[in-house]
Amino acid sequence: MPRYIVKRLLYMIPLLFFVIMAVFLIMSLLPGDPASNILPATTLPEVKQAYNESVGFTGSLPSRFFNYLKGLFTGKVISYQTQKNVFDELAVRFPVTLKLGLISFSLAVVIGVALGILSAVRQYSFIDFAVTTLSVLFASIPSFFVAMLLLLYFAVYRGLLPSFGLQDGVRSYILPVATLTISNIPVLSRMTRSAMLEALNQDYIRTARAKGCSSRRVIWKHALKNASLPIITLIVTGFASVLGGAVICETIFTLPGVGTYMLKGVLTKDVPVVMTTGLLLAFIFMAAMVILDILYALIDPKIRARYQ
């Protein structure tokens, strides 16, 4: 098992390299330059050229790419726009995104999994019908539309919650957390319901009931444990996706997180910022895949025996 984990971690190195190269080529081949995106449109061409040279946007594509790799390994990647170290900016912004993702996805997991189990146990009941209907309804609504509705009602019309920034502390997280929670509950509840229904129809469930096991023990000890693999897959990959997909939520509520930082870098063609944030999100997703494989091995003895 340890050898397998080390092997998977080593596989991440070439994958991350290709991610960096892909993002660099996409950003570099797009029309425009930092000076055109940052300086006024009436700026003289000589001034724009001097600005691009001062921020490091000069030379051939290979030279700029290797200069970035050099800065990446030395821990000094300079933003074209702010001339600050990107790692210092991420150290301030990533905790905001991580806090937002952890709180919202933890609530979504607790509520979504609970509703999915309840819906499966009470199949074809009013509760099952209500959970299924609401899940389909909210799964069909884009997250940005949910954010706008919450913003209009609670911030604009009622004035109960702040509409942007983090000036009000915990209250500033309520609307963004609610947006991401509402957007993730439907998928989790539907996946949990499907996995639980499949497990509840297996022969070992009927055997457990025939042996006199209580309904609570059958659900939590037998059914949920055997239905947990697809649920855990969705939870781990979903959390990584929430961290990367918080761009829209952070933009609407003007939160100083990684998402807004990356979006601003794209709009200003700040290649070092986009490459570093993309690398960070890719690393999180790949690390989530390694964690997922470890959890598989801990839960399923057949998978664990394959790694030994």
Disulfide bonds with the S-S distance in Angstrom:
none
